[in-house]
Amino acid sequence: MMARTRLEGFGQRLKTYLLSADDGTLMRHFFHGLLVTSLVFIIIDWTELSSANQALPGFDPIQPEAVPILPPALTDGEPQNAPSDITADPATLKQPIRFELQPGGILSAEGSIEPGAAARFASEIEARGEYVKTVLLDSPGGAVGDALAISKLIREKKLGTRVAAGALCASSCPIIMAGGVTREAEDGAVVGVHQIFNGSKEKLSPEQAMSDAQRTTADVSRHLEEMGIKSGVWLHAMETPPDRLYYLTAEEMKAFALVTDGETPVAKAK
């Protein structure tokens, strides 16, 4: 009863205030009410987003052997569409990378670069290396350490690399591409880079995460320089969050020396 009396009293005071207040005062109070309501919803949305990100794999600090979340090029177009259509089957690209010898000395490499992929690639080259001239890439990326090892073996064997029209070479895949003594991205090939990150379930301390990030950055930067790649590629990667892709244009790939001039091998072929 007392609560009802108080509520009726509040209602009467509110009615009296509304009838006596001028329009300007009412508008100011209405605006302030909207502002407070908006802030409440922003806080709720931010809290929900933070909880969702913590529940997703792949948003922890850098882990060299991490298997990444599939990049945006294989989603429904968010946060950005690829510059060209990707004709490869997304389900196939999610699978561990497969190596298949094709006519003309081409070894296709299709799928995600999982930990251990470098050892399987080395076995493939040991068994069929005399027939292989070019590695044909179609991969959303994956474990950085394995990508580096594959790239180094490609350079050691003096093989070329190529990304065909409609194929994808993203995340750590361009590291493999860099190993080729000749490097080609056909018209319509999609090549994208972003930050490497921890896609594993292992939680690292901030100190360990920072140490791993610095070491991995140094390893990748040194390798790209040795392969004759200009720093612009890696700078774009480091500037792009792991849930985005920076798509390299044909002009950028040429300017950064990620692609070579025709069939001429790069000067630093080893």
N, C-alpha and C positions, 0 to 999 in steps of 0.2 A: 504494500500500500504506500509506504514511504517512497519507494523507488518510483512508483507511478506518479505521485505528487511532484517529485523532483523533476521527472520527465516533462510533466505538463507545465511546470514553472519555466523550464528551459525553453520549451516550445513557445510559450507566451513571450518570453524575453526576446527570442529570436525573431518572432513576428513583429514585435514593436520596433526592433532595430532595423529590420528590412524596410518597414514603412517609413521610418524617419530618416534613414541614410540617403545621401545623394547618389546619383548614378555613378559618379567618378569613384567614390569610395567602394561601392558595390563591385565595380569592374576590377579595382585593384585587389580586393579580397578574393574575387573569383579567379583572377590570374594567379594569385599566390596559392590558392587551392589546387589549381591545375599543375603548378610547378612542383608542389609537394607530392602529388599523386604520380607525376612523371618520374620523380626521383625514386619513389618506392618501387616502381616497375623496373627502372634501370638496375637498382640494387638486386632485385629478384632475378632478373635476366643474367646479370653478371655472376651471381652465385651459382645459378644452374649451369652456365657455360663453363665456369671453373671446375665444377664437379664433373661435367662431361669430359673435359679435357684430361682430367686426372684419371678417368676411367679408361681412356683410349691409350693403346700402345703407340709408341713412336713419338711422343712429345717430351721425352726425357732428354738430358744432355747427350752429346755425341758419343756413340759407341761404334768403333771401327767395324766390328763384325756384325752389325745389326742388319736384319732384313727389314726393308722399309715398308711402310704403308704404301699401297699403290698410288702413284702420283695422280694429280688432277686430270691428266690426259686420258685416264682410263675410267673416269667417273662420268656423271651425266652433265659435265660441262662446268662444274663449280670448282674453284672460284673463277676459272677462265677456260675457254675452249682452246683446243690445240689449233695452230694456224692452218693445218691441213688434216684431212681425214686419215685416221689410223685404221688400216684395213686388217691388221692382225687381230685374232680372236682374243679378247681380254682374258678369257678363262685359260687360254694357253700361256699367255704372258705371266699369269699368276703362278704357274707351275715352275719347279726348279728348271734351270736352264738346260736345254738339250742341244747337243752338238751332232750335226748330221752332214756327212760329206756329200756334196753335190757335183754335177759335171762342171768341168772347167776349172778345177782346183779351188772351188768355193766350199768353205766350211761354215754352215749356218749355225748361229748361236742364238737360240730363241727361248725366252723365259727369264725368270727372276734369278739374280746372282746370289744363290744361297751359300752359307758357309760350307766350304768343301768344293765349291765349283772350280776353283783354280787347280786342285789336284785332279779332278776329272778332265779338265781341259788339257793338262799336261800329259795325261795318259793317252788322250785322243791324238795329240800332236806326236807323241812317241810312236803310236801305232800307225798313223797315216800322214805324218808330217811331210814326207817327200812329195805327196800329192797336193798339199794345201798351199795355195798362193794368196788367198784372200779370206778374211773372216767377215761374214755377213751378219751384222748385228740387228737384233730386234728384241729389246729388253727394257723393262721399266727400272732397272737398276737393282741394287741389293748391297751385299756385304762389300765394304770398301776395301778391306784387306785382300779379298779374293780378286776384286777388280784390278787392283794394283799388280798383283802377281800375274794375272792373265795378260795385262798390258805389257809388262816387262818381258814375258815369254814371247809375245807377238813381235816385239822389237828385236829380241835376241835371234829369232828365226827369220827376221826380215820379211815379215808378212804384211800385206796391205789390210786395211779395214774399210768397210763400206756400210752405209745405212741406205737401204733401198726406199723408193717412193712408197709411202703408206706405212713404213716401219717406224718404230719408236726406239729412241736411244736416250734414256732419261736417267736422272739421278747420278749413280756411279757409272753408268754405261759409257758416257763420254770419256771417262778415265781409260777404259779399254780401247775406245776408238783412238785415243791419243797415241797408243803404242804402234800404230801402223806406220810403215815406211812410206806408204801412200795412203791417203785418207780421203774418202769420198762420201758426200751426202747428196743423194739424188734429189732432183726437184720433187717436192712433196714429202720428203723425209722429215720427221719430227724429232728435233734434238733439243732437250731441255735439261736445265741444271737447277739444283737447289741445295740448301744446307744438308749436310749429312747429320744423322741423328740416331738416337738410341731406339731401336724398334724391339729390343728384347725385353723380357720381363724382369731382368736384373736391375735393381735399384742401386745407383752409384751415389756416393757422397759428393757434395759440390766440389770438393778439392780433387777427387779422382776424376770427376767428369771434366773439370777444367784441364787437368793434366792430359787426359785422353784427347780432348779437343785440340789442344796445342800441338800434341805429337802428330795427330792425324793430319792437321792442317799443314804442318811442316813436311810430312811425307808426301802428301798429294802435290803441294806446291813445288817441291824439289823434283818430283817425277815429271810433272807437266813441263817444267823448264828444261829438263834433260831431253824430253821428247820434242822440243822445239815449239811448244805451245805458249802463246803470250798470256800474260797474267789476267787479261780481261775476262777470260772464261771462268777462272776460279773466283775472281772478284764478284761477278754476277751470281755465282753459286752461293757465296758467303753472305750476300745481301738478300737472298731470297729465302723466306721461311720454309720449313720442311713441308708445310701443307700447300705450298704453291710450286709452280714451275716457271722458271725464266726460259722462254723459248728463244733460242738463238736463230736469228735470220741468216739467210745465205750470205749476206754481206758481212755480218759479224763473224761467222765461221771462217770466212776467207781472211778477214782482217786479223783475227786471233790465231790464224794458221792452224785451226782445227781441221780444215780441209787443205789438201795440197794441190798444187798446180798440175792437173792432169796425171800422167803416169810417172812424173819425175819424182824419185824418192827424196825424202827430206835429207837435209845436209848432215844431220846428226844420227843417221841410221847406224845402229851398233849391232 
